[in-house]
Amino acid sequence: MNKTILIGNVGGTPEARTLESGTKVANFSLATNENYTKKDGTKIEQTEWHRLEVWGNLANVAETIIKKGDRICIEGKIRTEKWEDKEGNARTSVKIKVERIELLGKRREEVEAKAEQEAKQDPKGKKKSLLGETKESNVAFEAGKNEGDLPF
């Protein structure tokens, strides 16, 4: 099973683009931290950077909602890409193909409040909010169940 769960801080506002097929893709980074103490008492903080890739409707949500510095939890799959650079050298990069994003902390509260406000402003209740589903004070966004792994 290829499943990754990460909790960290967004390194930059997602950069989204629309492909010729009309499918949207967004890319951004996530920093995760690990703190530990060595035997000699030295405290170590290690930061790991992860490249995230989000497709389809979830890319719309990422572009609209996610901001630099946000604390989020993501679930996704590890993807390794191999290619040759301009000089013919073999290169490899690792990305996380995100399938679920959950806002944490203050931004979660802000988005929940905005979702409630949107719901109150729509008297018929038919407006489908871009904010996704709200559950037990967690705002979570998931990729559509019918979206495939490949955008083409």
N, C-alpha and C positions, 0 to 999 in steps of 0.2 A: 504494500500500500504506500502510495506517495502522498503524504499529508504533512503539512507544516503549520504550526501555530506560533505566531510571534506577537509579543507585546512590546511596543516601543514608541518613539517619537518621530513624527514625520519630518524629514530633512528638508523638504521643499514643496511648494505648492505643486500639485500634479500638473504635468504638461500633457494635454490631450490633443489628438489629431483624428481626423476622419479619413478613412481609407476610401479608395475609389468605389468600393462595394457599398459604402455608406456606413460601415461598421466603425464605431469609435473605439480608440485605444488610448489609455492614459498611463503614463510612467511617472514614478516618483520613488524616493528613497525612504528607508526606515532605519533608525538607529536603535539598537538594543544594547543594554548595558548589563555587565556582570561585575559584581563587587565581591571581593574576597580578601582575606588576610593571610599573608604568608606565615610560615612558622616563626620567622624572626620578628613578626608584629607589623611588618610593612603592609599598608592597605593598598590594594590594587583595584583600579576601576578600568575595565576593558570594554571598549565600545566596538560593536560589530555593525557594519553598514550592509544593508540588503537592498537590492534593486527590485522594485515591485512593478508588475504589469497587470493592468486591469482592462477588461474587454466589455463591450456592449453597454447595456443599461447601467452596469456597475461603474463603468468609466464616466458616464454622465454624472452619477452621484459623487464619485471621487472629485471630478472637476468642479462641481458646484459646492460641495460641503467641506471637503478636506483642505486644511490649511497647514502651512509650515508650523511646526511645534506641537500640533495636535497629538495627544496620546491616543493610540488606537491598538486594537487587537485585530489581527488578520488571520485568516485561514486560507491555505492555498496549496499549490503543488510546486515542487522544485523543478525547474527546467534548465538544462544545460545546452548552450548553443556553441557551436564550433564554426569558425570561419577563417579565412586568410585575409590578412591586412594588405595594404598597398604594396608592401615590400615582399609579400609572399610568405610571411611568417604565420604559423598556425596560432590562432587565438581561441580562447575559451572564456565564456562568461556564464554566470549563474544568475537566474532571475527567479522570482516567486510569481507564479500566475495566480493572482488573488481571486478567490471565489466568495469570500465573505469579509466584510469590514464592520467592526464595531467601534463606535466612538466611546471614549472613556473620559472621565473627569468633567471639568467645567464645560467644555465644548458639547458634550453629550447633553447637559442640562439646557444649553442655549438652543440646540437643535430640537430638543423635545418641546421647549416652549414655543418655538416657531411653528412646529407641526400642530400643536394645540391651537395656536392662533389661526392658522390656515383653516383648520377644521371648523372653528367657530365662525369664520367669515364666509364659509360656503353653506348657505341655508339648506340646500338640497342634499348636501353630503356626498355629491357625486364627484367632486374634484379629487383626482388621485394625486396625492402629494409626491413630489420627487424625493421626499425625505425617507421613504421606505417605511418599514414597519417599526412600531414602538412597542417594546415589551418590558415590563417590570423595571423601569428606569434605565433600560439599556436601549440604545439606538443601534440597530444592526441592519446592514444592507447585504443582500445576497445576490449572486448572479442568477439569472433566470434558469429555471430547471431545464428548459428546452434549448439553451445555448450550448453548442458543441465546444470542443476544445479548440477547434480551428476556426478562424474568422472567415474563411473562404471555402 
